[in-house]
Amino acid sequence: AFDIALELKNFPGRNAMEEVKFQILAASLASRWEDEAAELQHLSRVVEFQNLALNNNFRNTYVAEEQFLQILNRIVALQLNRMMLADAGDTLVQMQTLGGGTDIVAAASSRFQEAERNFNAIADVTVQGELVPLFREGPGSWKTGLSRNAFSISDVRGRVGSVFLVCTGREQQLRYPSQQPWTIPPGWNNCKIDVSGKAGTQLVLHQHAPG
């Protein structure tokens, strides 16, 4: 399987369907290696292609609806394992849109509600992040949704170049490094932190409970 994945990855001029096949196979391998960060990265890439097809009414989508629900369900599980509650909520909404009323969506909703209760009981929620290259040999980037107004990053191993707060219709570059936690301005909604820098840089995102 690893050899096939490499062959697909290095296939010259591969089309989008071949890219999706590679990402699914790579995600399966990452799962067997218990590398949840890599698995999530590969499955998220599949979702990008599938959403492109769905949003533009392609005659043929890249994966069947049932398989896509399974992929989204796995993404929710990975996001909840990593305490990425806001991202998991967005993925769950997409599951509900595609398969509302099905057992798989009901089970995912139940897991999310339990994770939300656990999240709210923790004063300092941490998420392990890693900057992945935007293209081969390029700079790294990492984005994740925010569920609390106060947040910070620590334990940086590598180099962070910039940190942005990206919300619906708004964007702000944050001062980095910062001695104090950053805060989301009043009225800003659906916010994410967007970190860029050297590919492979690892960090910890903290989401702080209200003081």
RAGI-V100959 format. One record per pair of residues at least 6 apart in sequence whose C-alpha atoms are under 8 Angstrom apart, sorted by the first residue. I is the first residue (numbers start at 1). J is the second residue. If there is no record, write none. Layout:
i: (I,I)
j: (J,J)
This chain:
i: (1,1,2,2,5,5,5,8,8,8,8,9,9,16,17,20,20,20,20,23,23,23,23,24,24,24,26,26,27,27,27,27,27,27,28,29,30,30,30,31,36,40,40,40,43,43,44,47,49,50,50,50,53,53,53,54,65,69,69,69,69,70,72,72,72,73,73,73,73,73,75,75,76,76,76,76,76,77,77,79,79,79,80,80,80,82,82,83,83,83,83,83,84,84,84,85,85,85,85,85,85,85,86,86,86,86,87,87,88,89,92,92,92,95,96,99,119,122,123,123,124,124,124,124,125,125,125,126,126,126,126,127,127,127,128,128,128,128,129,129,129,129,129,130,130,130,130,130,130,130,131,131,131,131,131,131,131,131,131,131,131,132,132,132,132,132,132,132,133,133,133,133,133,134,134,138,139,139,139,139,140,140,140,140,140,140,141,141,141,141,141,142,142,142,143,143,143,143,144,144,144,145,145,145,145,146,146,146,146,146,147,148,148,148,149,149,149,149,149,150,150,150,150,150,150,150,150,151,151,151,151,151,151,151,152,152,152,152,152,152,153,153,153,153,154,154,154,154,155,155,155,156,156,156,156,157,157,157,158,158,158,158,159,159,159,160,160,160,160,160,161,161,161,161,162,162,162,162,162,162,163,163,163,163,163,163,163,163,164,164,164,164,164,164,164,165,165,165,165,165,165,165,165,165,166,166,166,166,166,167,167,167,167,167,168,168,168,168,170,174,184)
j: (25,29,26,29,22,25,26,14,18,19,22,19,22,49,62,45,46,49,62,42,43,45,46,42,43,46,39,42,38,39,40,41,42,43,39,39,36,38,39,39,78,75,78,79,71,75,75,72,62,61,62,63,60,61,62,61,98,95,98,99,104,104,91,92,95,92,95,104,105,108,88,91,88,89,91,92,108,88,108,85,87,88,88,112,115,127,128,115,119,125,126,127,127,144,145,112,115,116,119,145,146,147,144,145,146,147,144,145,112,112,105,108,109,105,105,105,125,209,208,209,206,207,208,209,206,207,208,204,205,206,207,204,205,206,202,203,204,205,142,202,203,204,205,141,142,199,200,201,202,203,140,141,142,195,196,197,198,199,200,201,202,139,140,141,142,199,200,201,139,140,141,199,200,140,141,199,196,197,198,199,196,197,198,199,200,201,194,195,196,197,199,194,195,196,192,193,194,195,192,193,194,190,191,192,193,190,191,192,193,207,207,207,208,209,183,184,207,208,210,181,182,183,184,207,208,209,210,181,182,183,205,206,207,208,180,181,182,205,206,207,203,204,205,206,203,204,205,206,202,203,204,201,202,203,204,201,202,203,198,200,201,202,197,198,201,195,196,197,198,201,195,196,197,198,173,174,176,195,196,197,173,174,175,176,193,194,195,196,171,172,173,174,193,194,195,171,172,173,174,184,191,192,193,194,172,191,192,193,194,188,189,190,191,192,188,189,190,191,188,182,191)
